[in-house]
Amino acid sequence: MVALRTVSVVFLIGFLAKGCRSQPNVCGVAPLNTKIVGGENATAGSWPWQVSLQTVGFHFCGGSLINSDWVLTAAHCFGSFNASQVTVFLGEQSLDIPTLNVVSRSVTRVIIHPSYSSFINGNDIALLQLSSSVTFTPFIRPVCLAATGSTFFNGTLTWVTGWGNIDFGVNLPSPKTLQQVQLTIIGNRQCNCLYGDVTITNNMTCAGLLAGGKGSCQGDSGGPLVSKQGGIWVQAGIVSFGVKCALPNFPTVYTRVSEYENWINQQITSNQPGFVTYSSSGTDEDLSVSCTGLPALSTTTATTADTATINTVPATTASPVVCGNAKLNTITEGGNSLASSGVWPWMVSLQSNGTHVCGGTLVAEQFVLSSAACLSSSSNASDWTVILGRLKQNSSNPNEVAISVKNISLSDGTANNIAVLELTRKPTLSDFIQPICVDLGDNSFPINTPCWASGWGSGGGAEQTLQQFNTTILDCGDASTSNTSICTGVMPLEQTDTGGPLMCKIGQSWVQAAVLTLNTKSRVVRSVAVFSKTITFASFLAAKVGTFPPKANTSSVSTTIKPLGSKASSFLSFSSLILLSIPAFIQALS
C-alpha cells in the first residue's frame, strides 16, 4: 500500500441509495471507523471485513469477508496455492502483534471464476469458503457488495486497504499495521487512454491519483476498494494489477464487483451477501474523454452510465503510412534545448521494469530500432515495454501509448550492433506518433548538413523532458576510412540517450542516418563523433522489418525490401509478460 503524501482533492459527488439486498442491517457497517481524510496506518476495527490470506505464516494476499462463511478475493492469488495451504485471518490490525480480536479459519473450497485465464484479461475474482462460520464482532463484519447497475463515476472517492508493500520492492515494516489510502475513481475511458496497450474492460474499474504516490502495491491483491454511501460501506473493486506501485498516470486496475452479482449468488445459495446499488448522481465526466485509438461513444449512450457502450467508428479510407513526417516540428535554428511535444514523433522510450533504459525510433508501423547495447541486460521480449508519444519521463503525457514487445532481434556484425524490436501491435499514428525514414543507401549527407539527435539524458530537468541536440555532418578524416561511418560534431550524449537517432531532414522528410551508441566504435576522434551508418545493417533490417514506409514527400504507397531470410515468428502473448516471481512492467499486486 503506497501512501507517500496527502493530496487534497475536492469532488462534488452525489449518492443516492437504491436499496440493499440481503443482510441490510449487517453488511458495510464499521462502527469503529471515523476516518474522513487520507492517512496511512488504519486503527483497529476501521475495516472489519479486511482479511489476510496466509500460507505457512506468510501474508500473500488480501480479501474481504462478505458473509459469515465466505471471503471474496482475486483469482490470481491462487496461481501457486490451493485451499489446503491457505489460512484466513480475520480481525487483524498489525500482523506481528497478536490480539484477542483475531480469529483464523482454514479454507475448504476455492471457486475461481470459470472465465479467468489471466488478470490482464479480466474476471480476476475468486470465492473462498471458510471451514466454519465466524461470529461478527466490532472487529469482524462483512462488507456490502456493489450490485448490478451500480455507477462509480470518475472522481468518486474510495478507500483501499491492505498489508502490501509501501513502495515497489519495499516491504511493510514491522509491526506490519494495516494500511489505508484514499483514492478517486478514474473512468474506464480515461484509464484506457492511460494504459494504451492494455484493454480496460467493463469488468474492470480503475482508481488512483494521476499524480501518483498513492495506491495499491504488491501484497494488496485481492483486497477491497470501498466507497461509503449513506452510513454503509460498499465494495466497488478487488485489487488486481498495476504498473509497479502508484506511478503517475497508471492507476491501479480493480475487478469491478458489480459485474459479478449473479455469479456470486449462483455460488452462494444461502445466507447470500448483501448487495447494494451504489449510484453517483449527475453526469460522468469520463464520457467526454477522447484519445487516439479509443473508439467513439455510441450516440445512444445514457449520460448516467459509468461504463459507456461504444460503437466502432465508421470505416474510412486510411491515409497511406509515410515516414519522416513531423507536422509539429518547426525547428530552423541550431542549439541544444528541451524538445516540445510532437517535435520528434518517432522517439520511443525503451523501458525495463517501468524504468527508462534507452531511446529508440519507430521505423515501421510495428518495429522499433535501437542499439543492441541497450539490450545487454536482457534480450527477453517479456522484460521490455516501448512507450511511444512520450515527452517527459516524470510527468503527464496525454499522447503516449505503452506497447509490449513481441520479439527482439540483434545484429551480429563487427560495427556497433543494432536491435530491432517487434511490437505486439501497431500503434495508432498521430501527430505525436509517426515512423522516421531509415537511410538504406538512398540518401546522401554532405559535409555541413545540419542534423539532430535526441534523448532523455540528465539535462532534462526534474521532469526529465526529452532533449534535442543540434550538430553538423563533418569529414571523418582519418577517424575512419570506411564508407559505412558517418561523423558529426561532438554532442553531450549519455547512456540514456543510447539507441536514439542521428537524424537529418532530406527534402520534406526526416531520415535516420545512424543509431546513437556509446560503444567504442561510436568514439570521439579529434573532436569528431563517429557513428555506424544504418546502411551498414541493410541486410539485417531487410530480414527483420521487410517493409518500410515511403518518405512523406513521395507519391509511392510503400517501399518493400525483400527479406534475405525467414523472420522469427514466435509469438509472446501479453499475458505471458506477467511473471509473479520477477518484476514486470505491468504486474499483479499479490
C-alpha positions as CSV (number, residue, x, y, z in Angstrom):
1,M,0.0,0.0,0.0
2,V,1.6,3.2,-1.1
3,A,0.6,6.4,0.8
4,L,3.5,8.7,0.4
5,R,1.8,12.0,0.7
6,T,-1.6,13.5,1.4
7,V,-3.2,15.2,-1.7
8,S,-6.2,17.4,-1.3
9,V,-8.8,16.7,-4.0
10,V,-12.3,18.1,-3.9
11,F,-15.1,16.5,-5.9
12,L,-18.8,17.1,-6.0
13,I,-20.4,13.7,-5.8
14,G,-24.0,12.8,-5.1
15,F,-25.0,9.5,-3.6
16,L,-28.5,8.0,-3.8
17,A,-29.3,4.7,-2.1
18,K,-31.3,2.4,-4.3
19,G,-31.8,-0.4,-1.9
20,C,-29.9,-3.3,-0.2
21,R,-30.4,-6.9,-1.0
22,S,-29.9,-9.4,1.9
23,Q,-28.3,-8.6,5.3
24,P,-29.3,-4.9,5.1
25,N,-28.6,-4.4,8.8
26,V,-25.3,-6.3,8.9
27,C,-23.0,-5.6,5.9
28,G,-21.0,-2.5,5.3
29,V,-21.3,-1.2,8.9
30,A,-17.9,-0.2,10.6
31,P,-18.8,1.4,13.9
32,L,-15.1,1.9,14.8
33,N,-14.4,3.8,11.5
34,T,-14.3,7.5,11.9
35,K,-11.8,8.3,9.1
36,I,-12.7,11.0,6.6
37,V,-9.4,12.1,5.2
38,G,-6.2,10.4,3.9
39,G,-3.8,8.6,6.1
40,E,-1.5,5.6,6.5
41,N,-2.0,3.3,9.5
42,A,-5.6,2.1,10.0
43,T,-6.9,1.9,13.5
44,A,-8.2,-1.4,14.9
45,G,-11.7,-2.2,13.6
46,S,-11.7,0.5,10.9
47,W,-12.1,-2.0,8.1
48,P,-13.6,-5.1,9.8
49,W,-14.1,-7.0,6.6
50,Q,-10.4,-6.9,5.6
51,V,-8.8,-10.4,5.8
52,S,-5.2,-11.6,5.4
53,L,-4.6,-14.7,3.3
54,Q,-1.5,-16.5,4.6
55,T,0.4,-19.7,4.0
56,V,3.0,-21.0,6.5
57,G,2.7,-17.7,8.3
58,F,3.4,-15.6,5.3
59,H,0.9,-13.0,4.1
60,F,0.5,-13.1,0.3
61,C,-2.9,-11.5,-0.5
62,G,-5.9,-9.7,1.0
63,G,-9.6,-10.4,0.8
64,S,-12.9,-9.2,2.1
65,L,-15.4,-11.0,4.3
66,I,-18.8,-10.9,2.6
67,N,-20.9,-13.1,5.0
68,S,-20.2,-15.4,7.9
69,D,-18.8,-18.2,5.7
70,W,-17.3,-16.6,2.5
71,V,-14.4,-14.4,1.5
72,L,-14.0,-12.5,-1.8
73,T,-10.6,-12.2,-3.3
74,A,-8.6,-12.2,-6.6
75,A,-8.3,-15.3,-8.7
76,H,-4.6,-14.7,-9.5
77,C,-3.8,-15.1,-5.7
78,F,-4.3,-18.8,-6.3
79,G,-1.9,-19.4,-9.1
80,S,0.5,-21.1,-6.7
81,F,-1.7,-22.1,-3.7
82,N,-4.6,-24.5,-3.2
83,A,-7.3,-24.4,-0.5
84,S,-5.4,-26.7,2.0
85,Q,-2.4,-24.4,2.0
86,V,-4.2,-21.2,3.0
87,T,-5.4,-19.8,6.3
88,V,-7.7,-16.8,6.5
89,F,-7.0,-14.3,9.4
90,L,-9.9,-12.0,10.4
91,G,-9.9,-9.1,12.8
92,E,-6.2,-8.4,12.2
93,Q,-4.7,-4.9,12.5
94,S,-0.9,-5.5,12.9
95,L,0.3,-8.8,11.5
96,D,3.2,-9.0,14.0
97,I,1.1,-8.3,17.1
98,P,-1.5,-11.0,18.1
99,T,-4.6,-9.8,19.8
100,L,-7.8,-11.3,21.1
101,N,-9.7,-9.7,18.2
102,V,-8.1,-12.0,15.7
103,V,-9.6,-15.4,14.6
104,S,-8.5,-17.7,11.9
105,R,-10.2,-20.2,9.6
106,S,-8.9,-22.7,7.1
107,V,-10.3,-22.8,3.6
108,T,-12.4,-25.7,2.4
109,R,-13.1,-24.6,-1.1
110,V,-11.7,-22.1,-3.6
111,I,-14.0,-21.1,-6.5
112,I,-12.3,-19.3,-9.3
113,H,-14.4,-17.6,-12.0
114,P,-14.6,-20.0,-14.9
115,S,-13.7,-17.4,-17.5
116,Y,-10.5,-16.3,-15.7
117,S,-7.3,-17.0,-17.6
118,S,-5.1,-14.1,-16.6
119,F,-5.7,-10.9,-14.6
120,I,-4.8,-8.9,-17.7
121,N,-7.9,-10.4,-19.4
122,G,-10.3,-9.7,-16.6
123,N,-12.6,-12.0,-14.4
124,D,-9.9,-11.8,-11.7
125,I,-12.3,-12.9,-8.9
126,A,-12.5,-15.9,-6.6
127,L,-14.6,-17.0,-3.6
128,L,-13.2,-18.8,-0.5
129,Q,-15.4,-20.9,1.7
130,L,-14.3,-20.9,5.3
131,S,-14.1,-24.1,7.3
132,S,-16.6,-22.8,9.8
133,S,-18.7,-19.7,10.3
134,V,-17.3,-16.6,12.0
135,T,-19.1,-14.6,14.7
136,F,-19.5,-10.9,13.9
137,T,-17.8,-8.5,16.3
138,P,-16.9,-4.8,16.0
139,F,-13.6,-6.1,14.5
140,I,-15.1,-8.7,12.2
141,R,-18.0,-7.8,10.0
142,P,-18.9,-8.3,6.3
143,V,-18.8,-5.6,3.6
144,C,-21.7,-4.8,1.3
145,L,-21.1,-5.6,-2.4
146,A,-21.9,-3.2,-5.3
147,A,-25.0,-4.6,-7.1
148,T,-25.5,-4.8,-10.8
149,G,-26.2,-1.4,-12.3
150,S,-24.1,0.4,-9.7
151,T,-22.3,3.5,-11.0
152,F,-19.0,4.8,-9.8
153,F,-18.4,8.0,-11.8
154,N,-15.0,9.5,-12.5
155,G,-13.9,11.3,-9.3
156,T,-15.8,9.1,-6.8
157,L,-13.9,8.9,-3.5
158,T,-12.8,5.4,-2.5
159,W,-10.6,3.7,0.0
160,V,-8.3,0.7,-0.5
161,T,-6.7,-1.2,2.4
162,G,-4.0,-3.9,2.7
163,W,-0.7,-5.2,4.1
164,G,1.2,-4.9,0.9
165,N,4.5,-3.2,0.1
166,I,4.7,0.5,0.9
167,D,6.7,1.1,-2.3
168,F,7.9,-1.1,-5.2
169,G,10.2,-3.7,-3.6
170,V,9.8,-2.2,-0.1
171,N,8.1,-4.4,2.5
172,L,5.7,-3.1,5.0
173,P,7.8,-2.6,8.2
174,S,7.1,-4.3,11.5
175,P,4.6,-4.4,13.2
176,K,3.0,-4.6,9.7
177,T,0.0,-2.4,10.5
178,L,-2.9,-2.5,8.1
179,Q,-2.6,0.4,5.6
180,Q,-5.3,2.6,4.2
181,V,-5.3,5.2,1.5
182,Q,-8.0,7.4,-0.1
183,L,-8.2,7.4,-3.9
184,T,-10.5,8.5,-6.6
185,I,-12.1,6.5,-9.4
186,I,-10.5,7.0,-12.8
187,G,-13.1,6.4,-15.5
188,N,-12.6,3.5,-17.8
189,R,-12.2,5.7,-20.9
190,Q,-9.5,7.7,-19.3
191,C,-7.9,4.6,-17.9
192,N,-7.9,3.0,-21.4
193,C,-6.1,6.1,-22.7
194,L,-3.5,5.9,-19.9
195,Y,-2.7,2.2,-20.3
196,G,-2.7,2.1,-24.1
197,D,-1.8,-1.5,-24.8
198,V,-3.9,-2.9,-22.0
199,T,-7.7,-3.0,-22.6
200,I,-9.6,-1.8,-19.6
201,T,-12.9,-3.7,-20.0
202,N,-16.3,-3.1,-18.4
203,N,-15.4,-5.9,-15.9
204,M,-12.7,-3.7,-14.5
205,T,-12.5,-0.3,-12.8
206,C,-9.6,2.0,-12.1
207,A,-8.7,4.1,-9.1
208,G,-5.7,6.2,-8.0
209,L,-4.2,9.6,-8.3
210,L,-2.9,10.8,-11.7
211,A,0.0,12.5,-9.9
212,G,0.9,9.1,-8.4
213,G,2.3,8.5,-4.9
214,K,-0.8,6.7,-3.5
215,G,-2.3,3.3,-4.4
216,S,-2.1,-0.4,-4.1
217,C,1.2,-2.3,-4.2
218,Q,2.5,-5.9,-4.2
219,G,0.7,-7.9,-1.4
220,D,-2.5,-5.9,-1.7
221,S,-4.0,-8.2,-4.3
222,G,-7.5,-9.5,-3.5
223,G,-8.2,-6.7,-1.1
224,P,-11.3,-4.4,-1.3
225,L,-11.8,-1.0,-2.8
226,V,-14.7,0.6,-1.0
227,S,-16.9,3.7,-1.1
228,K,-19.3,5.0,1.6
229,Q,-22.9,5.6,0.7
230,G,-25.1,7.0,3.5
231,G,-23.9,5.0,6.5
232,I,-22.7,1.9,4.8
233,W,-19.6,0.8,3.0
234,V,-19.9,-0.8,-0.4
235,Q,-17.1,-2.7,-2.2
236,A,-16.6,-1.5,-5.7
237,G,-13.5,-3.4,-6.7
238,I,-10.9,-6.1,-6.0
239,V,-7.2,-5.2,-6.2
240,S,-6.0,-6.8,-9.4
241,F,-3.0,-5.3,-11.2
242,G,-1.0,-2.2,-11.9
243,V,2.3,-0.7,-13.1
244,K,4.8,-1.1,-10.3
245,C,3.2,0.9,-7.4
246,A,1.3,4.2,-7.7
247,L,3.3,5.5,-10.7
248,P,2.0,8.8,-12.2
249,N,-0.7,8.2,-14.9
250,F,-1.0,4.5,-14.1
251,P,-3.9,4.0,-11.7
252,T,-4.4,0.5,-10.2
253,V,-6.9,-1.7,-12.0
254,Y,-9.5,-3.5,-10.0
255,T,-12.1,-6.2,-10.7
256,R,-15.5,-4.4,-10.9
257,V,-17.6,-6.2,-8.3
258,S,-21.0,-5.1,-9.7
259,E,-20.5,-7.2,-12.8
260,Y,-20.4,-10.4,-10.8
261,E,-23.6,-10.3,-8.6
262,N,-25.3,-13.1,-10.5
263,W,-22.2,-15.3,-10.5
264,I,-21.6,-14.8,-6.7
265,N,-25.2,-15.6,-5.9
266,Q,-25.0,-18.7,-8.1
267,Q,-22.1,-20.0,-5.9
268,I,-23.5,-18.8,-2.5
269,T,-27.1,-20.1,-2.5
270,S,-27.9,-19.5,1.2
271,N,-27.1,-16.6,3.5
272,Q,-26.3,-14.6,0.4
273,P,-24.0,-11.5,0.7
274,G,-25.6,-8.0,0.9
275,F,-25.7,-6.3,-2.5
276,V,-26.3,-2.5,-2.6
277,T,-26.9,-0.4,-5.7
278,Y,-24.4,2.4,-5.4
279,S,-25.3,5.4,-7.5
280,S,-23.4,8.5,-8.5
281,S,-25.7,11.4,-9.4
282,G,-25.2,13.8,-12.3
283,T,-23.2,13.0,-15.4
284,D,-20.0,11.2,-15.9
285,E,-17.1,13.4,-17.0
286,D,-15.3,10.3,-18.3
287,L,-17.8,10.2,-21.2
288,S,-16.1,13.3,-22.6
289,V,-12.6,11.7,-22.6
290,S,-11.1,11.0,-26.0
291,C,-7.7,9.9,-27.2
292,T,-6.0,8.3,-30.2
293,G,-7.3,4.7,-30.7
294,L,-10.2,5.0,-28.3
295,P,-13.5,4.0,-30.0
296,A,-16.1,6.7,-30.2
297,L,-19.0,6.7,-27.9
298,S,-22.4,5.5,-29.1
299,T,-24.8,8.3,-29.7
300,T,-27.4,6.3,-27.7
301,T,-25.3,6.1,-24.6
302,A,-27.1,7.2,-21.5
303,T,-25.3,10.1,-19.7
304,T,-25.7,8.4,-16.3
305,A,-23.8,5.2,-17.2
306,D,-20.2,5.0,-15.9
307,T,-19.3,2.3,-18.4
308,A,-20.3,3.6,-21.8
309,T,-21.3,1.3,-24.7
310,I,-19.1,2.0,-27.6
311,N,-19.6,1.8,-31.3
312,T,-16.8,1.2,-33.8
313,V,-16.0,4.3,-35.8
314,P,-17.4,4.0,-39.3
315,A,-14.7,2.7,-41.7
316,T,-12.9,5.3,-43.7
317,T,-10.2,5.2,-46.3
318,A,-7.0,5.3,-44.3
319,S,-4.2,7.7,-45.4
320,P,-1.1,5.8,-46.6
321,V,1.6,5.5,-43.9
322,V,4.6,7.6,-44.7
323,C,7.9,8.1,-42.8
324,G,9.7,11.2,-41.7
325,N,6.6,13.3,-41.3
326,A,6.7,15.6,-38.2
327,K,3.9,18.2,-38.6
328,L,4.7,19.8,-35.2
329,N,8.4,20.2,-36.0
330,T,9.3,23.8,-36.9
331,I,12.9,23.7,-35.9
332,T,15.0,26.1,-38.0
333,E,17.9,27.1,-35.7
334,G,20.8,25.3,-34.1
335,G,21.4,24.9,-30.4
336,N,20.6,22.3,-27.7
337,S,17.3,22.6,-25.9
338,L,14.4,20.7,-24.4
339,A,12.0,19.3,-27.0
340,S,8.3,20.1,-27.2
341,S,5.5,17.6,-27.7
342,G,5.3,16.1,-31.2
343,V,8.6,17.5,-32.5
344,W,10.2,14.1,-32.8
345,P,7.2,11.8,-33.1
346,W,9.3,8.7,-33.8
347,M,11.1,8.8,-30.5
348,V,10.4,6.0,-28.1
349,S,11.4,5.1,-24.6
350,L,12.6,1.6,-24.0
351,Q,11.6,0.5,-20.5
352,S,12.5,-2.4,-18.3
353,N,10.5,-2.8,-15.1
354,G,9.0,0.6,-15.6
355,T,12.3,2.4,-15.8
356,H,13.7,4.2,-18.9
357,V,16.8,2.5,-20.2
358,C,17.4,3.8,-23.7
359,G,15.9,5.6,-26.6
360,G,14.8,4.2,-29.9
361,T,12.8,5.1,-33.0
362,L,9.7,3.8,-34.6
363,V,10.8,2.9,-38.2
364,A,7.8,1.0,-39.4
365,E,4.3,0.5,-38.1
366,Q,5.2,-2.4,-35.8
367,F,9.0,-2.1,-35.5
368,V,11.4,-0.1,-33.3
369,L,15.1,0.5,-34.0
370,S,17.6,0.9,-31.1
371,S,21.1,-0.1,-30.1
372,A,22.0,-3.7,-29.2
373,A,23.9,-2.3,-26.3
374,C,20.6,-1.3,-24.7
375,L,19.5,-4.9,-24.5
376,S,22.7,-6.2,-22.8
377,S,20.9,-6.8,-19.6
378,S,18.2,-8.9,-21.3
379,S,17.1,-9.8,-24.8
380,N,13.9,-11.4,-23.5
381,A,11.0,-9.6,-25.1
382,S,8.8,-10.0,-22.0
383,D,11.2,-7.8,-20.0
384,W,10.7,-4.8,-22.2
385,T,7.9,-2.2,-22.9
386,V,8.0,0.6,-25.5
387,I,6.5,4.0,-24.7
388,L,5.5,6.0,-27.8
389,G,4.5,9.6,-27.9
390,R,6.3,10.4,-24.6
391,L,7.8,13.8,-23.9
392,K,8.5,13.8,-20.2
393,Q,9.6,10.8,-18.1
394,N,8.4,12.3,-14.8
395,S,5.2,14.0,-15.8
396,S,1.8,13.5,-17.5
397,N,2.0,12.6,-21.2
398,P,-1.6,12.6,-22.6
399,N,-0.4,11.5,-26.1
400,E,1.6,8.5,-25.1
401,V,0.9,4.8,-25.6
402,A,2.6,1.8,-24.0
403,I,3.1,-1.3,-26.1
404,S,4.7,-4.6,-25.1
405,V,7.4,-6.3,-27.2
406,K,6.7,-9.4,-29.2
407,N,10.2,-10.2,-30.4
408,I,13.8,-8.8,-30.3
409,S,16.4,-9.3,-32.9
410,L,20.1,-8.3,-32.5
411,S,22.5,-7.8,-35.4
412,D,25.9,-9.6,-35.2
413,G,28.2,-7.6,-37.3
414,T,31.5,-6.0,-36.4
415,A,30.2,-2.5,-36.2
416,N,28.1,-1.1,-33.4
417,N,25.3,-3.6,-33.5
418,I,21.6,-2.6,-33.6
419,A,18.4,-4.1,-32.2
420,V,15.0,-4.4,-33.9
421,L,12.0,-4.7,-31.5
422,E,8.8,-6.1,-33.0
423,L,5.8,-4.7,-31.1
424,T,2.8,-6.8,-30.2
425,R,0.5,-4.5,-32.1
426,K,0.6,-1.4,-34.4
427,P,0.1,1.9,-32.6
428,T,-2.5,4.3,-33.9
429,L,-0.4,7.0,-35.7
430,S,-1.0,10.7,-34.8
431,D,0.9,14.0,-34.8
432,F,2.7,12.6,-31.8
433,I,3.5,9.1,-33.1
434,Q,5.0,8.6,-36.5
435,P,7.8,6.5,-38.1
436,I,11.1,8.0,-39.2
437,C,12.7,7.2,-42.5
438,V,15.8,4.9,-42.3
439,D,18.7,5.5,-44.7
440,L,19.4,2.3,-46.6
441,G,21.7,3.9,-49.1
442,D,19.2,6.1,-51.0
443,N,20.2,9.3,-49.2
444,S,23.3,11.5,-49.1
445,F,24.6,13.5,-46.2
446,P,27.0,16.1,-47.5
447,I,29.6,17.8,-45.2
448,N,27.9,20.6,-43.2
449,T,24.5,19.1,-43.4
450,P,22.6,20.1,-40.2
451,C,21.4,17.2,-38.2
452,W,19.9,16.4,-34.8
453,A,20.0,13.9,-32.0
454,S,17.5,13.4,-29.2
455,G,17.3,11.5,-25.9
456,W,16.3,11.5,-22.3
457,G,19.7,12.4,-20.7
458,S,20.2,14.0,-17.3
459,G,19.8,17.5,-18.7
460,G,16.1,17.2,-19.0
461,G,15.3,18.8,-15.6
462,A,13.1,17.4,-12.8
463,E,10.5,16.2,-15.3
464,Q,13.2,14.5,-17.5
465,T,12.0,16.2,-20.7
466,L,13.2,14.9,-24.0
467,Q,16.3,16.8,-25.1
468,Q,17.4,17.7,-28.6
469,F,21.0,18.3,-29.8
470,N,21.9,20.1,-32.9
471,T,25.0,19.0,-34.8
472,T,26.6,19.1,-38.3
473,I,27.9,16.4,-40.6
474,L,31.7,16.5,-40.7
475,D,34.5,15.0,-42.7
476,C,35.6,11.8,-40.8
477,G,39.2,12.5,-41.9
478,D,41.5,9.8,-40.5
479,A,38.9,8.9,-37.9
480,S,37.6,6.3,-40.3
481,T,38.3,5.2,-43.8
482,S,35.2,3.2,-44.1
483,N,32.2,4.4,-46.1
484,T,30.0,2.8,-43.5
485,S,30.8,5.6,-41.0
486,I,29.2,9.0,-40.6
487,C,30.8,11.7,-38.5
488,T,29.4,14.7,-36.6
489,G,30.4,17.4,-34.1
490,V,30.7,16.2,-30.5
491,M,27.3,16.0,-28.7
492,P,26.8,15.6,-24.9
493,L,25.4,12.1,-25.2
494,E,24.8,9.9,-22.2
495,Q,23.9,6.2,-21.7
496,T,20.2,7.0,-21.6
497,D,20.5,8.7,-25.0
498,T,21.8,5.5,-26.5
499,G,19.5,3.9,-29.1
500,G,18.1,7.2,-30.3
501,P,18.6,8.6,-33.8
502,L,21.1,10.8,-35.6
503,M,18.6,12.4,-38.0
504,C,18.7,14.9,-40.8
505,K,16.0,16.4,-42.9
506,I,16.1,15.4,-46.6
507,G,13.6,17.4,-48.6
508,Q,10.4,17.2,-46.5
509,S,11.3,14.0,-44.7
510,W,13.4,13.3,-41.6
511,V,15.8,10.5,-42.2
512,Q,17.7,8.5,-39.6
513,A,21.4,8.2,-40.6
514,A,22.7,6.3,-37.6
515,V,21.8,4.8,-34.2
516,L,23.3,6.6,-31.3
517,T,25.6,4.5,-29.2
518,L,28.4,5.0,-26.7
519,N,30.3,1.8,-27.6
520,T,33.9,2.0,-28.7
521,K,33.1,2.5,-32.4
522,S,30.9,5.5,-31.6
523,R,34.0,7.4,-30.4
524,V,35.3,10.9,-30.4
525,V,38.4,11.3,-32.6
526,R,39.9,14.8,-32.9
527,S,36.5,16.4,-31.9
528,V,34.6,14.2,-34.4
529,A,32.0,11.8,-33.2
530,V,31.9,8.6,-35.3
531,F,28.8,6.5,-35.8
532,S,28.0,3.5,-38.0
533,K,25.5,4.3,-40.8
534,T,22.2,2.5,-40.8
535,I,23.1,1.3,-44.3
536,T,25.7,-1.0,-42.6
537,F,22.8,-3.1,-41.4
538,A,20.7,-3.1,-44.6
539,S,20.6,-6.9,-44.9
540,F,19.7,-7.3,-41.3
541,L,16.9,-4.7,-41.5
542,A,15.6,-6.3,-44.7
543,A,15.3,-9.6,-42.9
544,K,13.7,-8.3,-39.7
545,V,11.5,-5.4,-40.8
546,G,10.9,-6.1,-44.5
547,T,8.6,-3.3,-45.5
548,F,9.4,0.3,-44.7
549,P,7.0,3.2,-45.3
550,P,7.9,5.7,-48.1
551,K,9.1,9.2,-47.5
552,A,6.5,11.8,-46.7
553,N,7.2,13.7,-49.9
554,T,7.0,10.8,-52.3
555,S,3.9,9.5,-54.0
556,S,4.5,5.8,-53.8
557,V,2.4,3.8,-51.4
558,S,5.0,1.5,-50.0
559,T,8.7,0.6,-50.2
560,T,9.4,-3.1,-49.8
561,I,12.8,-4.6,-49.2
562,K,12.7,-8.3,-49.8
563,P,13.9,-10.3,-46.8
564,L,17.0,-12.3,-47.2
565,G,15.8,-15.0,-44.8
566,S,12.8,-16.0,-42.8
567,K,11.7,-13.7,-39.9
568,A,11.2,-15.2,-36.5
569,S,7.5,-15.7,-35.9
570,S,7.3,-17.0,-32.4
571,F,4.6,-15.0,-30.6
572,L,4.7,-14.0,-27.0
573,S,1.3,-13.2,-25.7
574,F,0.9,-10.2,-23.5
575,S,-0.3,-12.3,-20.6
576,S,2.9,-14.3,-20.6
577,L,4.6,-10.9,-19.9
578,I,3.4,-11.2,-16.4
579,L,5.5,-13.4,-14.1
580,L,4.7,-13.0,-10.4
581,S,8.2,-14.2,-9.4
582,I,10.0,-11.4,-11.1
583,P,9.4,-7.7,-11.6
584,A,7.5,-6.8,-14.7
585,F,6.2,-3.5,-16.2
586,I,2.6,-4.5,-15.6
587,Q,2.0,-7.0,-12.8
588,A,-0.4,-8.5,-10.4
589,L,-0.4,-6.8,-7.0
590,S,-0.1,-10.0,-5.0
